[in-house]
Every structure is written in structure tokens, then in C-alpha cells.
Amino acid sequence: MPRDQQGLLVTGSPASIAALDTAVTDYFAWRGDPVAVLQDATQHDPAFTLGHTALAALFALNGLRGDNPAVVSAISAAEASIDGATSRERGHLAAAKAWAAGEIIAATDIWEGILVDHPTDALALRFAHDSYFYLGHSASIRDSVARVLPKWDSSNANYGFVLGQYAFGLEETGELRRAEEFGRRAIAKNAEDAWAVHAVAHVLETESRQREGIEFLKGSRPAWGKAHALSVHNGWHLALYLIEEGRFAEVLADYDRFIRPKLAADSLLDLVDASALLWRVELAGGDVGDRWSAVADQWLTHIDDHVLVFNDLHIALALSRAGRRDGLDRLLHSLDSYAAHGKGDNREITADVGRRIVDAAVAFADGDYARVVELILPVRYKVIRIGGSHAQRDLITQTLIAAAERSGNFNLARALLAERLAVRPTERTRQAYIRAEASAAAHQRIERRSDHLGGAQSAR
């Protein structure tokens, strides 16, 4: 039986194993078309079980529902060829079926079981990594790689990508110095490693090193821009630095050049980044013009998917800001139905915290800022459950601060900004805190004057 480039036995023809190696490297590098490569291989080799299960997992992780014909077909083909498969390949099928059924955590448990016995299983490692990201399981993002890293040969073609994965896990768990070290080691092995670039970009943003971040991402754009599946997201990270410095014209020029032309391709990560970028520009006081309309149009095709509530939140951002009330009502009605009749981990997360955040986004767009505070404040430390990174979920914190300011809750705004200033000591945050402090003090003076007048009138 032939082996893949990680040295693992694979059921299939030599051509299928070569295709698998290409697809795995492209998947780690965020380039090429791993799905097309595997589809071609499975068409020529129906007994290529791992190719079928990898397709099912890739479809699901890319946002297709478990009942989507592409997912169903891939799982059926894997089941039809399973008789000659290894126990590892059987495990991959079980994981793909669990993910398709909405049991994301169960799928990660299966992939982790595979990695205990086969620590160089690149597919299991990356599928678990992506799933933990969707779940917001920061420690698992880190530890999943840490458990297998010693077993990876540094000469392996994918070793640098594994270092980049580890860097991201370190950043998400607050180990920023080690995260930057591992990220830069990965980039030194491969300047086009967009996920390692992404990990370093997270470190620079978390440490409020905006100018360094701008220089880093602009200087390396010719390299990470080749990773077409992640190029928009790394551009989004560049936008975070620029927004913090108030450079909205640059942000929107990049949006029009790099993001707007890709909306029709329907990459969910690109659509998430488009929604988040425009929302953040507006929160910071910028004007995005008519850009919301095209984003909302594309999101309308995903109203009933409910694969991740993280996506549903970004649908709500776009529809509410584009003024698509009919679409927004459809989304909320669909979420009600999903909460009542759906199943799986995402349904439970939606019911626990996600729906409140979606409703908060709608309330903010409607100008009901007191309602936004009422919805977000009690669950702000549970928001990690909706998945994504700390940097992505920071949009919710920024929205809460803006809602506190706009609702006249000046003491809360001041408190939240003091908290933010402790971890994001940027000039923009500092100035916002000064304004909030002044507003809170002025409000207190008015209250004291009112109390004094009220007391005087009572004495008469």
C-alpha cells in the first residue's frame, strides 16, 4: 500500500496519493484548489476513500450544510469504498459524518484520536485546527499542534505550515512572544506562508504595534497575496491597523481593489471580512458609502444555512446596515426555526449566546443603543463561544462601547474604555477614554445640580 508525504499508508492508486499530497500542501498554504484536485482524483479512483472523506470535511468546513448534495455525495462515496480502508481512514469518515451532523466537538475528538496514533496526519491536524477556530477553543488550537510537533520532521514540506499553526494557537492563548517567534520561524522557511503571516499580524495587533503592523503587512503583501484563499483576511488585518490610525481612505481604497471584486466568488471568510471591515470603519467614524449593498446581496443566499452563528452575526451586520429589512426579518425568523428544530453544537451555541449578539447588531443598526448594552453586557465573556479569533470578536466589544456612549451610559463607557486602554493603549483609545471621562463628569455635575434643585424645592 502506498504512503503519503507524511509517511502514512493510504488506500488508493499512486496518482491518488500524489493528488492527496498536492491537496494537503495547497490546503495548508491557502492556495490552489484542493477540492478540485481531490474531486479529479476520486473520479479516476472511486476506491480512494480518504479523498472522498477529505472532500466531505472540506465542504463542511467551508460552510456547506450537512444536507448539501456535495457533502452527502462525498460521504456516500466514502461509505461505498470503506471496505478496503485502514482504521485511520475509517476514523476520518466518522469525523466527517459527525461534522456534517452538526457535532463539531465530536468530530474534533475523532481527529484528535487519529493524531494520538498518527501524529503526522496532516488532514486530521488541519481539520481539528480549523474546527477549534470555529468553536473559539483557543487552548485546543495551541495544544493540538503542541502534542504532535515533536513527531514532525523539520525537512517535511509541510513542517513550516505546522509551525505557523502553532504560532496562531500561542497568540490566541496570550503567549505573544513565543507566538511571534514561531510565526517568524515559519515565514523564514516559506515567505508565502500566509497563515504564519496572519499569526504575526495578530501579535502586532494585540500589542497595539500598528505602525509596525502596517509596515509588516504592506512589505510582505507580494508574498502573502499569492495565498488567494487568505489574501482578503490578511488585508483585513492591515485594515485594522489603518482604522486605528484613522486612515479610512486607504482602508476603503484597498476594500474596493481587493475585496469588492471577490464578493461574487462567495467565499464565506471573505464575506465575513467584508462585513466586519465596513462595520468597524463606521464605528470609528468613517463613511463607507453604498458598499453595504453588494455584501448584503451575497449574504442573502446564506440566510438559512446556520452552520456557524459567527456567520449569522456577519449576515445581520450587512443586512441591517444595507437597510434590507425583509432579508433581516427572514434571517431572524430562520434563526427562530433553527433554535426550535435544529440540532448540534452550533444550535446550542446560538441559543446560549449567539442569538443575543445577532439581535444586538440589529438593535445597533436601528439606533436602539440601550438595548444593545442590555443584550451584550451580560454575555460579553461568553462571546468566545461563537468562534473566530480574539481580533474578530473584538468587533463586539467595540460595538458595546459605542452603544454605551450613544445611549448616554457615560459611566459604563468610561469603565469599558479604561479596561480597553489597559490592553489596547493606542492614541485613539486614549482619546476616547478622555472624552468618556469628560462626558461622565459633566453628566454627574448635571445630576448633582438636579438633585440640589430638587432638594431645595422640597424644602419649600
N, C-alpha and C positions, 0 to 999 in steps of 0.2 A: 504493500500500500504506500503511495507517495506521501511526502511530507511537505508542509508549507514552509515559508521562510523563517518561521519561529521554531521549526523542528517538530511540529505536531502532525500526527497521522490524520489524513483527510480522505474520505471516501469520494472518489471521482477520478476523472481522467487527468493526465498531466496538464492538458490545456486548461482544465477547470481550476487546478491548483495554481497555475500561473495567473489565471484571471483573479483568483482569490487574493493572491499576493498583491496584485496591482490595485484591486479594490480596497484592500486594507490600508495600504500606504496612502492612497488618494483620500480615503476617509479620514485618516489621521491628519493629513496635510490640508484638508478642506479644499481640495482641488479636484479637477477631473469630474467624472460621473460614475461613482461606484455602483449605483443602481443599474445603469445601462451596461456596465461591464459584467455584472453578475447575471443580469437578465439574458444577455447573449450567451453566457456560459451555460446557464441552466437549460436554455433552449436546445443547445447542442448536446447536453449531457443531463438527461432527466434524473439520473441517479445521483446527481450532485446535491446531496441533502443539505449540507452546510450552506450552499449557495442559496437554496430556497429559504432556509430559516433566516439567513442574514438579510435577505430581501424583506421578509416579513417584519423583522425588527427595524430595519432602516425605514420602511414605510411608516411604521407606528411611531418611531422616534421623530420622524419628520412631520408628524401632526395628522396622519390619516387615522380615522376611527377604526376600531377593530372589525367593524362590519363592512368596511370599504372593500369592494371587489378585489383590489390589488392585494390587500392583506390576506383576505380569505383564500385567494388563489395560491398565494405563496405558501401559506400554511398547509393547504390541501396537497400541494405538490410535495412538500416535505414529508407529510404523513404517508404519501403513496410510495416514497422511496426509502422509508425509515428502516426496512428490514435489514439492509446491509450496513447500517450506520454504526459508528462507535458509540460508546456510552457518553462521551463528551458531546458528540453531535446530537444525541438524544436530549441531552440537557439543554442545548441551545434551542431545540424545538419547544421544549417545555417552557423555557423563558419567554420565547416569542409569543406563545399561546397565552401565557399569563399577562403579558403587557397588553396584548390585543383585547383581553377580557377586562382591562382596567386595573389589574392587580400589579401595579408598578413595583411596589415593595417586594412582592413575591418574586417578580422577575429578577430584581437585583440579588435577592437571596440565592437564586439558582445560579446566576452568573458568578457570584462570589464562591459558591461551592465548586464550580468548574475551576476557578482560579486557584483554589487551595490545592487541587491536584495537578493543574496545568497553568502555572503562574505566567507563562509566556503566551497565553491565549489572548491575542490582540483584540479579537472581536469582543470577547467577554469583558475585557478591561475597559474598552471604549464604550460599549453599551452600558455598563454599570456606571461609568463616569458621567455620561450624558443623562442617565436616569436620576442619579443623585443631584445633578444640577437642576433638573425639573422639579425635584422634591424639596430643594433647599437644604439638603443634608450635607452641610459644609464639612463636618469631620469625616464623613464617609468618602467625600470627594478626595480628601487628603489620604486617608488611611488605606483605601482600596489600592492606591498606587504604592504606598509605602510597603505593603505586605508582599508585593511581588517584585519590586525594583531590584533587589539583590540578585534575583534569578535571571535578569535580562543581561545579555551580552552587550557590552558597550559598542561592539562592532556591528550589531544588528542595524539594519537600515531604518528601523522604526524607534530605536533607542532614544534619540533626541526628542521625538514626539512624546515619549513617555515622561521624560524629564519636564517637558512643558506642561503636561497634565499635572504632574506633582507640584509644579510651581503654582498653578492655579489653586490647587487644594490648600497649599500653605497660605496663600493670600487670603482665601475665604475663611481660614481659621485664625487670622491675625498674625501669622508668623511672617511678617513682611520682609525682614532681612533675608531669611532663607528663601522666601519666595522669589525675591529679585535675583538672588544668587543662582538658583536653579533655572529661572527663566532665561537669564543671560547665558548660562551654560548651554541651554538648548539652542538659543539663537546663534551662538558661536559654532555649533555643529551644523546648523542649517538656518541661514538668514531668512529663508522663506517660511519658517515655522510660524504661521500666523497665530496659533493658539499660545505659543510661548510669548510672542509679542503682546498678545492680549493679556497674559498674566502679568507681565511687567507694566503694561498700561494700567491695570488695576492697582498695582502697588503705588504708582505715581499719583493716581487719582486719590487713593485712600490717604496718602500722606500730604495731599494738597501741594504737590510739586507741579503746578500747572504749566509753568513756562518750560520746565524740563520735559514734561509730557508732550507738549506741542512740538518741541524740537525733535524728540524721540520718534513720534509717530509721523511727522512730516518727512523726516530724514529717511525713515525706513519704508515709506509708502511704496516705492517701486518694488520692494520685495514682498511685503505682506499683501499688496494689491493683487498679486498673482493668485492668491487663495480666494478665488471668486466667491466661495460659499461663506467666507468670513470677512470679506473686504468691507462690506457695509457696516458690520458690527465694530470693526476696529476704527472705521471712520466715525462711528457714533461715539467711541471713546475720545477721539480727537475733539469732537463737538462738545463733550463735557468740559474739557479744559477751556475751550474758547467761550462757551456760555458763561463760565465762572468769571471770565475776564471781560464780559460784556461785548464780545466781538461777534454780534449777531449776523452782520452782513457776510462774514466769512463762513459762518455755520450754514446759512441758507444758500450761499453760492455752492458750497460742497453738496448740500442736500439736492439741489437742482442738477448738479453734474453727476453725482454718484448714486443717489438713492431713488429719486423720482423715476428715472428711466427703467429701474428694475422692479417697480411695484407690480407690473403686469405679470412678471415671472412667478408671482405668488409664493415666494419663499416666506414662511411664517416668521423666521428670525428677522428678515428684512422689514416685514410689516410691523413687527414689534418695535424695531429700532426707529422706524419712521414715526410711529405714534408717540413714542417716548421722547424723541428729539423735539418734535413740534410742541408737545405739551410743556417740556422744560423751557424752551425758548419763551413761550408765553408766560410761564410762571416768573421768569426772570425779567419780564417787561418788554420782550420783543414782539414784533408783529410778523406773523407768518403768512399773511395774505390769504389766498384761496387754496393753499396747499393741502388743507384737510380733506377736500372733496375727493381727490383721487385715492387717498388712503382709505377713506370710508367705503368707497365703491368696491375696492378689492376685499376689504374685510367682510362685506355683506355676504360673500359666498361661504363664510365660515361660522355664521351665527349659530348653527345647530350642532357644531362639532363637539364642543365641550371635552376636548382631550385634556386640556390644561386650563385651569381658571386664570392662570397668568396670561394666557392668550385672550381670554374673555375680557379681562381688565383692559387690555390694549384695544380691543374692539370697541369697548364702551368709550374709551378716550376719544377715538376717532369719530364715532357716530355722534357723540354728544357735541363735539366741537364743530362738526360739519353741519349740525342742525338737522340730522336725519332722524326726526322723531319717530317716524314709522319703523325704521330699522331698529332704533333703540327699544321701542316697545316690543318688537319681535324678539330681540335678544333677551330682554327681561322675562318675557313670557316663556321663552325656551328654557331659560335657567330655572324657572319655577317648575316646569315639567321635568327637567333633569333632576332637580332636587327630590321630587316626589317619586320618580320612577327609575332613575339611573342607578348605577352600581359602581363599585370600585373605589380606589383611593382618591381620585380626583373629585368624585361626588362628595365624599366625606369632607375633604378639604374645602370644597366650595361651600358646603353647609356650615362648616365651623367658622371660617373667616373670609373666604373669597367673595361671597356674595355681598358682604358688608363693604368691601373695598370697591366692588363694581358699583354699588349704589352710591358710594361716596364720590366716585368720579362723576356720576350723573348729576348728583347734587351740586358739585362744584361748578360744573358747566352751566347749571341752572341758576347759579348765584346764591344757593342756599348754604352759606358757609357755616352757619351754626350747626346745621345737620351734618356737614362733613366732619366737623370736630366730634360730634356725638357718635358718629359711626366709626371713625378711625381710632380715636384715643384709647378706647378700652381694649383694642386688639393689636395695638401697634407692635408689641413684642411677639405676637404670634404670626405676623405677616410673613415671616420666613417660610411658613408652610406653603405659600403659593409658589415657591421656587424662584428660579433666577438667581442672580448674584446680588451681593450687598449693594453694588453700584446701581443695579437696575431697580431694586426695591427702594432705593433712596428717593425715587420719584414720589413715593407715598409719604415719606417724611416731609419732603418739600411741599407737597400739597397740603398736608396738615398744618404746617407753619403758615402758609399763605392763607389758609382758611381761618386760622386763629386771628391773624392780623385783620383780615377783611370783615370778620364778624364782630370786631371790636373787643375781642377777648385778649386785651393787651398784656395782661399778666401772664397768661399761658404762652402767648407768642414770645414774650421776653424769656420765659423759662426754657422753652424749646430751643430758642436761639442760643442761650447760654450753654445748653447741652451740646448743641451743634458746634459752637465755637471751640469747645474743648477738644473736639476730634477733627474739625474742619476749619482750622484757623486761617481762612482766606480773608482778603480785604473785603470782598463782597459780604461775607457772613458777618464780619466785624461791623461794617456799616449798617447792616440790617439790625444787628443787636442794639447799636446805638439809637437807631430810630425807634425800635420797640421799647427800649428803656425810657426814652423821652415821652413816647405815647402813653406808656403805663403811668409815668409820673404825672403827666398832665391829667390823665383820667382820674387818678387818685385825688389830685387837687380839686377837680370839679366835684367829686363825690364828697370830699370833706366840706366844701363850701355849701353843697346841697344839704348835707346833714346839719351844718351850723344854722342855715336859714330855717330848716325845718324845726330845729330845736327852739329857735327864737320865736317862731310863730306859735309854737305850742305853749311857750311861756306866757304869751299874751292872752 
